[in-house]
Amino acid sequence: MTLGDPERLRAFFDVGEAELAATDAALADLVRERVALLVVDR
């Protein structure tokens, strides 16, 4: 599955070099985690 431009996604979801270095998770997994933790006010 392709998400799009990795650099643009990293910037939008604030996934830094340190976070990438600290895990063996793929960028797609980190983005899914960010979306799952997103707080939406209704």
Phi and psi in radians as a Rosetta constraint file:
Dihedral C 1 N 2 CA 2 C 2 CIRCULARHARMONIC -1.775 0.35
Dihedral N 2 CA 2 C 2 N 3 CIRCULARHARMONIC 2.308 0.35
Dihedral C 2 N 3 CA 3 C 3 CIRCULARHARMONIC -1.637 0.35
Dihedral N 3 CA 3 C 3 N 4 CIRCULARHARMONIC -0.454 0.35
Dihedral C 3 N 4 CA 4 C 4 CIRCULARHARMONIC 2.255 0.35
Dihedral N 4 CA 4 C 4 N 5 CIRCULARHARMONIC -2.707 0.35
Dihedral C 4 N 5 CA 5 C 5 CIRCULARHARMONIC -1.245 0.35
Dihedral N 5 CA 5 C 5 N 6 CIRCULARHARMONIC 1.983 0.35
Dihedral C 5 N 6 CA 6 C 6 CIRCULARHARMONIC -1.012 0.35
Dihedral N 6 CA 6 C 6 N 7 CIRCULARHARMONIC -0.707 0.35
Dihedral C 6 N 7 CA 7 C 7 CIRCULARHARMONIC -1.148 0.35
Dihedral N 7 CA 7 C 7 N 8 CIRCULARHARMONIC -0.689 0.35
Dihedral C 7 N 8 CA 8 C 8 CIRCULARHARMONIC -1.165 0.35
Dihedral N 8 CA 8 C 8 N 9 CIRCULARHARMONIC -0.721 0.35
Dihedral C 8 N 9 CA 9 C 9 CIRCULARHARMONIC -1.138 0.35
Dihedral N 9 CA 9 C 9 N 10 CIRCULARHARMONIC -0.737 0.35
Dihedral C 9 N 10 CA 10 C 10 CIRCULARHARMONIC -1.070 0.35
Dihedral N 10 CA 10 C 10 N 11 CIRCULARHARMONIC -0.716 0.35
Dihedral C 10 N 11 CA 11 C 11 CIRCULARHARMONIC -1.180 0.35
Dihedral N 11 CA 11 C 11 N 12 CIRCULARHARMONIC -0.791 0.35
Dihedral C 11 N 12 CA 12 C 12 CIRCULARHARMONIC -1.120 0.35
Dihedral N 12 CA 12 C 12 N 13 CIRCULARHARMONIC -0.750 0.35
Dihedral C 12 N 13 CA 13 C 13 CIRCULARHARMONIC -1.648 0.35
Dihedral N 13 CA 13 C 13 N 14 CIRCULARHARMONIC 0.121 0.35
Dihedral C 13 N 14 CA 14 C 14 CIRCULARHARMONIC 0.958 0.35
Dihedral N 14 CA 14 C 14 N 15 CIRCULARHARMONIC 0.856 0.35
Dihedral C 14 N 15 CA 15 C 15 CIRCULARHARMONIC -1.718 0.35
Dihedral N 15 CA 15 C 15 N 16 CIRCULARHARMONIC 1.883 0.35
Dihedral C 15 N 16 CA 16 C 16 CIRCULARHARMONIC -1.585 0.35
Dihedral N 16 CA 16 C 16 N 17 CIRCULARHARMONIC 3.023 0.35
Dihedral C 16 N 17 CA 17 C 17 CIRCULARHARMONIC -1.047 0.35
Dihedral N 17 CA 17 C 17 N 18 CIRCULARHARMONIC -0.717 0.35
Dihedral C 17 N 18 CA 18 C 18 CIRCULARHARMONIC -1.080 0.35
Dihedral N 18 CA 18 C 18 N 19 CIRCULARHARMONIC -0.727 0.35
Dihedral C 18 N 19 CA 19 C 19 CIRCULARHARMONIC -1.141 0.35
Dihedral N 19 CA 19 C 19 N 20 CIRCULARHARMONIC -0.750 0.35
Dihedral C 19 N 20 CA 20 C 20 CIRCULARHARMONIC -1.099 0.35
Dihedral N 20 CA 20 C 20 N 21 CIRCULARHARMONIC -0.680 0.35
Dihedral C 20 N 21 CA 21 C 21 CIRCULARHARMONIC -1.244 0.35
Dihedral N 21 CA 21 C 21 N 22 CIRCULARHARMONIC -0.461 0.35
Dihedral C 21 N 22 CA 22 C 22 CIRCULARHARMONIC -1.469 0.35
Dihedral N 22 CA 22 C 22 N 23 CIRCULARHARMONIC -0.109 0.35
Dihedral C 22 N 23 CA 23 C 23 CIRCULARHARMONIC -2.396 0.35
Dihedral N 23 CA 23 C 23 N 24 CIRCULARHARMONIC 2.782 0.35
Dihedral C 23 N 24 CA 24 C 24 CIRCULARHARMONIC -1.790 0.35
Dihedral N 24 CA 24 C 24 N 25 CIRCULARHARMONIC 0.168 0.35
Dihedral C 24 N 25 CA 25 C 25 CIRCULARHARMONIC -1.250 0.35
Dihedral N 25 CA 25 C 25 N 26 CIRCULARHARMONIC 2.627 0.35
Dihedral C 25 N 26 CA 26 C 26 CIRCULARHARMONIC -1.355 0.35
Dihedral N 26 CA 26 C 26 N 27 CIRCULARHARMONIC 2.774 0.35
Dihedral C 26 N 27 CA 27 C 27 CIRCULARHARMONIC -0.988 0.35
Dihedral N 27 CA 27 C 27 N 28 CIRCULARHARMONIC -0.678 0.35
Dihedral C 27 N 28 CA 28 C 28 CIRCULARHARMONIC -1.033 0.35
Dihedral N 28 CA 28 C 28 N 29 CIRCULARHARMONIC -0.700 0.35
Dihedral C 28 N 29 CA 29 C 29 CIRCULARHARMONIC -1.165 0.35
Dihedral N 29 CA 29 C 29 N 30 CIRCULARHARMONIC -0.699 0.35
Dihedral C 29 N 30 CA 30 C 30 CIRCULARHARMONIC -1.166 0.35
Dihedral N 30 CA 30 C 30 N 31 CIRCULARHARMONIC -0.664 0.35
Dihedral C 30 N 31 CA 31 C 31 CIRCULARHARMONIC -1.158 0.35
Dihedral N 31 CA 31 C 31 N 32 CIRCULARHARMONIC -0.758 0.35
Dihedral C 31 N 32 CA 32 C 32 CIRCULARHARMONIC -1.038 0.35
Dihedral N 32 CA 32 C 32 N 33 CIRCULARHARMONIC -0.703 0.35
Dihedral C 32 N 33 CA 33 C 33 CIRCULARHARMONIC -1.092 0.35
Dihedral N 33 CA 33 C 33 N 34 CIRCULARHARMONIC -0.763 0.35
Dihedral C 33 N 34 CA 34 C 34 CIRCULARHARMONIC -1.059 0.35
Dihedral N 34 CA 34 C 34 N 35 CIRCULARHARMONIC -0.743 0.35
Dihedral C 34 N 35 CA 35 C 35 CIRCULARHARMONIC -1.161 0.35
Dihedral N 35 CA 35 C 35 N 36 CIRCULARHARMONIC -0.699 0.35
Dihedral C 35 N 36 CA 36 C 36 CIRCULARHARMONIC -1.145 0.35
Dihedral N 36 CA 36 C 36 N 37 CIRCULARHARMONIC -0.552 0.35
Dihedral C 36 N 37 CA 37 C 37 CIRCULARHARMONIC -1.569 0.35
Dihedral N 37 CA 37 C 37 N 38 CIRCULARHARMONIC -0.033 0.35
Dihedral C 37 N 38 CA 38 C 38 CIRCULARHARMONIC -1.111 0.35
Dihedral N 38 CA 38 C 38 N 39 CIRCULARHARMONIC 2.253 0.35
Dihedral C 38 N 39 CA 39 C 39 CIRCULARHARMONIC -1.677 0.35
Dihedral N 39 CA 39 C 39 N 40 CIRCULARHARMONIC 2.150 0.35
Dihedral C 39 N 40 CA 40 C 40 CIRCULARHARMONIC -2.043 0.35
Dihedral N 40 CA 40 C 40 N 41 CIRCULARHARMONIC 2.127 0.35
Dihedral C 40 N 41 CA 41 C 41 CIRCULARHARMONIC -1.477 0.35
Dihedral N 41 CA 41 C 41 N 42 CIRCULARHARMONIC 2.390 0.35
